[in-house]
């Protein structure tokens, strides 16, 4: 949904989705704080990095809505995706 909103130049929507579902302010809504205790430390760190990166992306996307510049937005989106890929490449449920 985020990439779809970016493709439509709806940067506010992309920001709202990212922050609401992935960003630091979304943590309480996940209801998964009990999982942090059983995660490997590196997995938890990747998750924290992803949540922080999503919040940074949301700010960059809001800025793009104002000035039209996508450089920072796409760079920030790449940071989010790198964290997702790092976790999914390292941890799988068997």
Backbone as a chain_set.jsonl record, in Angstrom:
{"seq": "XXXXXXXXXXXXXXXXXXXXXXXXXXXXXXXXXXXXXXXXXXXXXXXXXXXXXXXXXXXXXXXXXXXXXXXXXXXXXXXXXXXXXXXXXXXXXX", "coords": {"N": [[0.813, -1.194, 0.0], [1.972, 1.203, 0.702], [3.921, 1.642, -1.309], [2.193, 1.818, -3.461], [0.773, 4.155, -2.849], [2.888, 5.957, -3.027], [3.434, 5.743, -5.766], [1.209, 6.962, -6.783], [1.675, 9.518, -6.106], [0.726, 10.3, -3.672], [1.758, 11.309, -1.051], [1.197, 11.994, 1.592], [-0.652, 9.997, 2.287], [0.969, 7.723, 2.043], [2.767, 8.267, 4.089], [1.057, 8.257, 6.322], [0.145, 5.586, 6.333], [2.569, 4.217, 6.721], [3.468, 5.198, 9.228], [1.282, 4.601, 10.868], [1.051, 1.814, 10.715], [3.608, 0.708, 10.833], [5.461, 2.421, 12.023], [7.023, 4.008, 14.927], [4.926, 4.918, 16.521], [3.049, 2.994, 16.158], [3.432, 0.796, 17.73], [1.979, 0.093, 20.114], [-0.495, -0.61, 19.067], [-0.007, -3.002, 17.814], [0.052, -4.957, 19.733], [1.955, -6.809, 20.504], [3.953, -6.811, 22.379], [4.655, -8.731, 24.189], [6.007, -10.559, 22.688], [8.573, -9.639, 22.293], [10.147, -10.477, 24.383], [10.76, -13.116, 23.806], [12.063, -13.121, 21.43], [15.043, -13.51, 19.482], [17.894, -11.53, 20.307], [19.097, -10.073, 18.174], [17.082, -10.147, 16.245], [15.072, -8.659, 17.495], [16.388, -6.213, 17.549], [16.607, -5.627, 14.812], [13.892, -5.35, 14.291], [13.247, -3.097, 15.886], [14.859, -1.214, 14.583], [13.544, -1.2, 12.124], [11.01, -0.145, 12.816], [11.777, 2.436, 13.65], [12.925, 3.366, 11.254], [10.654, 3.395, 9.641], [9.19, 5.449, 10.821], [10.927, 7.583, 10.271], [10.745, 7.532, 7.5], [8.042, 8.27, 7.215], [8.11, 10.954, 8.012], [9.78, 11.998, 6.006], [8.18, 11.5, 3.767], [5.984, 13.13, 4.316], [7.278, 15.579, 4.11], [7.866, 15.5, 1.384], [5.351, 15.785, 0.335], [5.012, 18.459, 0.695], [7.178, 19.73, -0.641], [7.691, 18.289, -2.937], [9.986, 16.82, -3.438], [11.521, 13.756, -3.94], [13.843, 12.396, -3.296], [14.84, 12.091, -0.571], [12.663, 10.772, 0.465], [12.461, 8.333, -0.988], [14.93, 7.235, -0.348], [14.61, 6.912, 2.41], [12.487, 5.095, 2.392], [13.761, 2.929, 1.292], [15.468, 2.277, 3.409], [13.64, 1.271, 5.263], [12.742, -1.009, 3.903], [15.138, -2.43, 3.73], [15.493, -3.254, 6.361], [13.295, -4.931, 6.682], [13.925, -6.929, 4.806], [16.333, -7.871, 5.902], [15.492, -9.078, 8.282], [13.621, -11.017, 7.398], [15.259, -12.564, 5.817], [16.923, -13.699, 7.652], [15.424, -14.891, 9.69], [13.064, -17.408, 10.063], [10.024, -19.213, 10.369], [9.784, -22.57, 11.059]], "CA": [[0.0, 0.0, 0.0], [2.864, 2.365, 0.747], [4.488, 1.871, -2.639], [1.082, 2.254, -4.309], [0.528, 5.569, -2.562], [4.007, 6.703, -3.613], [3.256, 5.753, -7.225], [0.134, 7.911, -7.082], [2.129, 10.81, -5.585], [-0.048, 10.611, -2.472], [2.797, 11.158, -0.041], [0.572, 12.014, 2.911], [-1.216, 8.68, 2.53], [2.1, 6.819, 2.277], [3.275, 8.576, 5.432], [0.083, 7.812, 7.32], [0.175, 4.12, 6.371], [3.842, 3.796, 7.31], [3.513, 5.495, 10.66], [0.199, 3.914, 11.552], [1.196, 0.358, 10.723], [4.984, 0.263, 11.035], [6.275, 3.394, 12.745], [7.144, 3.912, 16.379], [3.633, 5.144, 17.17], [2.181, 1.838, 15.915], [3.816, -0.33, 18.579], [0.906, -0.317, 21.027], [-1.593, -1.226, 18.323], [0.369, -4.358, 17.416], [-0.24, -5.866, 20.824], [2.931, -7.894, 20.448], [5.077, -6.531, 23.272], [5.033, -9.985, 24.848], [6.888, -11.305, 21.787], [9.947, -9.129, 22.391], [10.871, -11.273, 25.385], [11.167, -14.421, 23.273], [12.802, -12.918, 20.177], [16.492, -13.368, 19.581], [18.256, -10.115, 20.468], [19.326, -9.451, 16.869], [15.777, -9.997, 15.598], [14.429, -7.525, 18.148], [17.086, -5.0, 17.111], [16.172, -5.354, 13.44], [12.521, -4.842, 14.392], [13.312, -1.724, 16.383], [15.399, -0.398, 13.492], [12.498, -1.066, 11.107], [10.002, 0.804, 13.313], [12.374, 3.773, 13.592], [13.063, 3.731, 9.845], [9.314, 3.707, 9.14], [8.85, 6.794, 11.294], [11.722, 8.539, 9.485], [10.125, 7.571, 6.17], [6.806, 9.04, 7.293], [8.482, 12.375, 8.029], [10.282, 12.337, 4.669], [7.04, 11.513, 2.839], [5.226, 14.367, 4.592], [8.061, 16.667, 3.515], [7.701, 15.415, -0.072], [4.028, 16.334, 0.027], [5.145, 19.913, 0.689], [8.156, 20.273, -1.588], [7.745, 17.478, -4.151], [11.262, 16.128, -3.583], [11.418, 12.349, -3.578], [15.137, 11.794, -2.973], [14.88, 11.669, 0.826], [11.563, 9.833, 0.68], [12.823, 7.025, -1.525], [16.041, 6.748, 0.463], [14.037, 6.47, 3.683], [11.709, 3.883, 2.114], [14.761, 1.879, 1.112], [15.928, 1.884, 4.747], [12.603, 0.411, 5.841], [12.764, -2.282, 3.187], [16.368, -3.144, 4.103], [15.26, -3.904, 7.655], [12.376, -6.05, 6.423], [14.68, -7.982, 4.131], [17.316, -8.432, 6.84], [14.804, -9.959, 9.227], [13.028, -12.153, 6.694], [16.336, -13.41, 5.317], [17.604, -14.331, 8.778], [14.525, -15.599, 10.609], [11.902, -18.064, 9.451], [9.352, -20.209, 11.211], [9.8, -23.886, 10.404]], "C": [[0.86, 1.262, 0.0], [3.41, 2.663, -0.639], [3.402, 2.31, -3.616], [0.768, 3.72, -4.103], [1.648, 6.432, -3.129], [3.84, 6.828, -5.122], [2.185, 6.746, -7.651], [0.462, 9.318, -6.6], [1.289, 11.256, -4.395], [0.855, 10.365, -1.264], [2.24, 11.196, 1.379], [-0.002, 10.639, 3.254], [-0.109, 7.67, 2.819], [2.65, 7.015, 3.678], [2.336, 8.047, 6.509], [0.067, 6.288, 7.45], [1.433, 3.65, 7.09], [3.857, 4.033, 8.815], [2.467, 4.689, 11.421], [0.377, 2.412, 11.68], [2.585, -0.133, 11.082], [5.811, 1.167, 11.937], [6.246, 3.198, 14.249], [5.799, 4.1, 17.078], [2.677, 3.971, 16.981], [2.403, 0.706, 16.907], [2.697, -0.81, 19.501], [-0.216, -1.038, 20.283], [-1.274, -2.646, 17.872], [0.028, -5.381, 18.497], [0.73, -7.033, 20.898], [4.115, -7.671, 21.384], [5.551, -7.787, 23.999], [5.999, -10.812, 23.997], [8.346, -10.874, 21.92], [10.78, -9.966, 23.359], [11.396, -12.589, 24.827], [11.921, -14.314, 21.946], [14.298, -12.968, 20.44], [16.847, -11.88, 19.597], [18.438, -9.412, 19.121], [18.01, -9.224, 16.128], [15.035, -8.793, 16.179], [15.072, -6.213, 17.702], [16.695, -4.624, 15.681], [14.757, -4.774, 13.452], [12.48, -3.402, 14.867], [13.824, -0.785, 15.297], [14.35, -0.168, 12.406], [11.449, -0.055, 11.556], [10.527, 2.232, 13.261], [12.5, 4.258, 12.15], [11.705, 4.102, 9.246], [8.871, 5.092, 9.588], [9.642, 7.858, 10.543], [11.162, 8.656, 8.069], [8.865, 8.435, 6.197], [7.09, 10.538, 7.286], [8.952, 12.814, 6.644], [9.14, 12.409, 3.656], [6.175, 12.749, 3.06], [5.951, 15.574, 4.004], [7.89, 16.678, 2.001], [6.346, 15.959, -0.498], [4.106, 17.852, -0.088], [6.049, 20.422, -0.421], [8.328, 19.443, -2.859], [9.029, 16.697, -4.35], [11.145, 14.697, -3.084], [12.73, 11.722, -3.134], [15.176, 11.257, -1.538], [13.801, 10.622, 1.115], [11.934, 8.435, 0.21], [13.994, 6.415, -0.771], [15.531, 6.201, 1.79], [13.212, 5.201, 3.499], [12.642, 2.689, 1.928], [15.284, 1.381, 2.458], [14.915, 0.963, 5.435], [12.689, -0.976, 5.209], [14.017, -3.096, 3.524], [16.198, -3.873, 5.426], [14.32, -5.097, 7.493], [13.131, -7.224, 5.808], [15.678, -8.647, 5.068], [16.65, -9.424, 7.786], [14.287, -11.21, 8.513], [14.081, -13.089, 6.109], [16.982, -14.217, 6.439], [16.703, -15.221, 9.631], [13.31, -16.128, 9.869], [11.314, -19.05, 10.459], [9.322, -21.514, 10.425], [8.805, -24.811, 11.071]], "O": [[0.511, 2.263, -0.627], [3.368, 3.806, -1.094], [3.675, 3.104, -4.516], [0.523, 4.45, -5.063], [1.392, 7.517, -3.653], [4.078, 7.893, -5.691], [2.245, 7.303, -8.746], [-0.38, 10.213, -6.677], [1.156, 12.452, -4.139], [0.732, 9.363, -0.561], [2.748, 10.512, 2.267], [0.145, 10.169, 4.382], [-0.233, 6.854, 3.733], [2.961, 6.048, 4.373], [2.781, 7.456, 7.494], [-0.016, 5.761, 8.559], [1.369, 2.786, 7.964], [4.225, 3.143, 9.582], [2.746, 4.158, 12.496], [-0.093, 1.806, 12.643], [2.745, -1.249, 11.576], [6.773, 0.708, 12.554], [5.538, 2.337, 14.77], [5.562, 3.497, 18.125], [1.603, 3.951, 17.582], [1.632, -0.253, 16.924], [2.498, -2.017, 19.645], [-0.816, -1.972, 20.814], [-2.188, -3.416, 17.577], [-0.251, -6.541, 18.194], [0.354, -8.129, 21.313], [5.169, -8.278, 21.2], [6.718, -7.887, 24.377], [6.721, -11.662, 24.518], [9.253, -11.672, 21.682], [11.984, -10.136, 23.164], [12.384, -13.121, 25.333], [12.367, -15.326, 21.406], [14.769, -12.527, 21.489], [16.168, -11.07, 18.967], [17.985, -8.28, 18.946], [17.849, -8.207, 15.453], [14.442, -8.005, 15.442], [14.379, -5.216, 17.502], [16.479, -3.451, 15.377], [14.456, -3.831, 12.72], [11.754, -2.58, 14.308], [13.29, 0.309, 15.112], [14.269, 0.919, 11.834], [11.039, 0.8, 10.772], [9.799, 3.144, 12.87], [12.218, 5.419, 11.855], [11.617, 5.022, 8.433], [8.246, 5.826, 8.822], [9.105, 8.915, 10.212], [11.11, 9.749, 7.505], [8.65, 9.244, 5.295], [6.387, 11.303, 6.626], [8.566, 13.88, 6.165], [9.135, 13.278, 2.785], [5.687, 13.347, 2.101], [5.319, 16.482, 3.464], [7.782, 17.745, 1.397], [6.217, 16.532, -1.58], [3.37, 18.464, -0.862], [5.74, 21.421, -1.071], [9.044, 19.86, -3.769], [9.156, 15.974, -5.338], [10.725, 14.453, -1.953], [12.72, 10.597, -2.633], [15.511, 10.093, -1.322], [14.007, 9.706, 1.911], [11.74, 7.462, 0.937], [14.04, 5.2, -0.577], [15.973, 5.144, 2.241], [13.235, 4.321, 4.36], [12.339, 1.577, 2.36], [15.518, 0.183, 2.625], [15.29, -0.001, 6.102], [12.706, -1.988, 5.91], [13.954, -4.323, 3.594], [16.7, -4.983, 5.595], [14.531, -6.148, 8.099], [12.988, -8.367, 6.243], [15.847, -9.865, 5.027], [17.197, -10.494, 8.054], [14.497, -12.329, 8.981], [13.82, -14.278, 5.925], [17.524, -15.295, 6.199], [17.169, -16.193, 10.226], [12.625, -15.4, 9.151], [12.023, -19.631, 11.281], [8.889, -21.552, 9.273], [8.668, -25.966, 10.666]]}, "num_chains": 1, "name": "protein.A"}
